[in-house]
Amino acid sequence: MSVLSRSAPVGPPTPVPPTPVPPAPGYHGAVSEFKRRLIEATLHQVQGNRTHAARALGLQRTYLLRLIRDLGVAAPPPPPRRGRGNGATPLR
């Protein structure tokens, strides 16, 4: 009997859900945790407006978005955009 005939059936791999990575211990972990909490508190103060949060923190908006993603910030969804309505131009 060969090894292949005794092995488990081959099929599609079972997906493994990603697990959150805990912050690194020590100085860098503490700094990351401080940044995450500061960003969360600021976003809460400005009702989730990321542009206003970036301005309040003295950061570029794109850098704030990167930090939100990289640090796993529990950010509220951005507020709906105000503007020109649905974007359609009126017919004359």
Protein Blocks (a to p, Z undefined) as FASTA:
>chain_A
ZZklmmccdddddddddddddddehjklmmmmmmmmmmmmmmmmnnopaklmmmmnopaf
klmmmmmmmnopacddddddddehnopacdZZ
